[in-house]
């Protein structure tokens, strides 16, 4: 019993220490978050990851695709830099080294590393065939970066591992079977109860921020639900939302439509 109490206190101290050291908030949405890693650590990891990806990737030879990725990305990044600098977040923006490339791959995908490097695959370009629709993709990926989702995700998993280690100490005198049951239950409960919902939170937040960034840069924000509807019609079977790190297509499109009035307020005045 004493060991259990001690371990519970340890878990509490770990969580409390993390919260006290690293509370922050997401730009625009204001959502509170815990960030355990500094920007230098994140930048170093991002630079290494980008170098690794590009060492095996082949840049697209399609000049039209490449130009559109670069033009849309530059337009979005300039609008975001301007807004964030004017609203007291210039120091955060200085941590990003924005870059936009298109890769020769049929994979329907795009990603942005926390250092600001955006990679779009040729496979997604038929769905993002206009500048507005491509802005949906790149804006969403930039949303993950501006909201520090990479840092937050790493922080969540770090805390989960620390708590798991504390829980494991409670069972140090138990049988292997009991320990295995606990570890399985803890892993499943953590995944469904903590990490997956947070991933969906990140996706919704990136959608919201991406839509706002599109508006800032003068893109047609009404194309966002149209883009996702087209994507949903061309995708295969998906798991139920509660078992997925991504929102269902229907929920995503509903949220986007509901966000359009908010995003429109960020459009340049004419």
N, C-alpha and C positions, 0 to 999 in steps of 0.2 A: 504493500500500500504506500509506504514511504517513497519507494522508487517511482511509482505512478505519479504521486503528487509532485515530486521533484521534476519529472519529465514534463508534466503539464505546465509547471512554472517556467521551464526552459522554453517550451513552445510559445508561451505567452510573451516571454522576454524577447525571443527572436522576432516575433511579429511586431511587438511594440517598438523595438529598436529600429526595424526596417521602416516602419511608418514615420517615426520621429525624424529619422535621418533624411528621408528621401521623398517627402510629399511634394507633388507638383500638380499642375493642371494643364489640360490641353487647350491650345489656342482656339478661340472662337466658341467651342462647345462648353468649355469650363469644367469638363469632367475631371475629378481628382484622380490621381494615379501615383503609384509607387515606382520610382526609378532608382535602382541600386547602382547603376553603372554610370560613370561620367562620360561626357561626349568624346573624350580622347580615346577611351577604350572602345566605344562603339565605332568610331571612325577607323581605328586600326583594324578591327575585325572586318568591317565593311570593305576596306581597301584590299585586304587579303582575299576576301570572297570574290570581289570583282575581278581581281587579277586571275584568280583560278578559273572563273567562268570564261573570261575572254581568252585565256590561253588555249582553250579547246574549241571555242566558238568560231564561226565564220561569219564575217559581216555580210549583210545583204548586198547583192550586186544590183538590186532594183533601186535605181536612183530616185524614182518617184516616192517609193515607200520611205526610203531613208530621209529624203528631204522633208516629207510630211511629219515624220516622227520628230525630227530636229526642230522644225518650225513651230509645231504645236507645243512641244516641250518648252522651247525658249519663251514662247508667248505666255504660257502658264506660269513658268518660274519667275518671269519678270513681274507679273501681276502680283504673285504671292510675296515676293521679296519686298515690293513697294508697300503692300498692305501691312505686312508684319513689321517692317522697319518703322512705319508711321505709328504703329500701335505698341511700341515698346519692346518688340521681340527681335530687334536687329542682331543682338548677340547670338540668339539661336540660329538665325539664318546664316551667320558667318561660319557655322560649323558644316555647312553643306557645300559640296563641290558639284553642282548640277551638271549632268551630261546625259545625252539621249542618243541611243544607238538602236539600230534594227539588225536582228540576227537572222541569218539564213537557216530557218528551221520551220517545219510544218506544224510544230506544236502551237496550239491555240493558247497563248499565254503572254504575260508581261509581268515584270516585277520592278520594284525600285528598292535598292539597298539603302540603309539608314544614312549613308554618306551623300545621297542625292543622285546616284547613278541609276538611270532608268533604262531598262532593256525591254524592247518590244520584239516579239517573234513574228516572222512573216505570216505564220499561220493565223494570227489574230487580225491581220489587216483586211481580209475580205469582210469581216464583221465591222471593222472600224474603217470603212471605205471613204468616209468624209472627215474633214478636219474636226467637225463638231463631235462625231462619234469617237474619233481617236482621242479627243480631249476628255471624254468620259473615262477611258481606260487610264490615260496618263494622270489625269486629275485624281482619280481614285488611288493610284499608286503613290502619288505625292502626298495624299492625305495620310497614308500610313506613316510617311516620314515625318511630316510636320507634327503629327500627334505622338511621335516617339513610341510607336507601337512595338518596334523591335526591342528597344530597351525595356519597355514594360513587360513584354512577353518573357524575355530572359529573366527579369526580376521575379515574375510570378513563379517561373519554374525553379528558380534558385530557392525561393521561400518554401515551395512545396517540398523540395529535396531536403531542406534543413528540418522541416517539420517531420518528414518521413523518417529521417535519421533519429530524431528524438523519439518517435513512436517505436522505432525498431529497438531502441534501448530498453523500453518497457518490457519487451518480449524476449529479452536476452536469455532468460532462464526457461523459456517455453520450448516445446517440441518443434521440430522442423515443420510438421504438418500444421500446427497452430500458426507458426510464423508465415507459412506459405499462404494460408487462408487470409491472414491479416494483410499481407503485401498485395494480394490479388484484389481484395476489397478496397484497400486504400488507393491503389492505382486506378481502379475503375471509378470509384467515387470521386477522386480528384479530377479525373479526365472529364466526366460528365457534369460534375457539379461546379468546377472552377475553371479549368483551362478552356474547355470548349465554349461555354457561355461567354467568357471573356473574348475569345476569338470572334464570336459573332458580334459582340459589342464593337470590336475593332473594325470589322467589315462594315457594319452600319455607319460607324463614325467616319470611316474613310469615304464611304459613299456620300455622306453629308458634306464633308469637307471638300471632296472632289467637285461636287455640284456647285458649291460656293466659289471655289477657285475658277471653275468654268465661267461663272457669272462675272467674276472680277476681270477676267481676260476677254470678255465680250463674246464668248461662245454661246450657242443656242442650248440652254439647259434643258429644254423640252426633249432633246434627243437622248437624254440619259435613260429614261424608261423604255424608249424605243430600241435602243441598243441592247439592253438586257432582255427585252422580249425576244429579239432576234436570236440572241445567244441561247435563251432557254429552249427555243424551238429546234435548235440544232445540237442540243446536248443529250447525252445518254441518260439512263436511269440514275437517280441520286438517292442517297440514304435519307431517312427522315431528318428534319432540321435539328432535333435534339441530339442526334448522333453525328452531326456534321459541324465542322468548324466554320462553315459558310452558311449564310441565311438561305432559305428557299427562294427560288426565283420570284414566286408570287409575293412573298413578304418584302423582298428587296425592292421590287417595282412599286409596291404600295408605299413604302417608306420614301422612295425617291419622289413620287408624285406629291406626297405630303410635304416634302422639303422644298419643292419648287418655289412657293411663295416667299419663304425665308431667303433662299439663295438669290432670288431676283432683286432683293434689296441691296445686294453687293455689286450689281451691274453698274458700269460707268454711266454717269449722268450725261445726257446729251442736250 
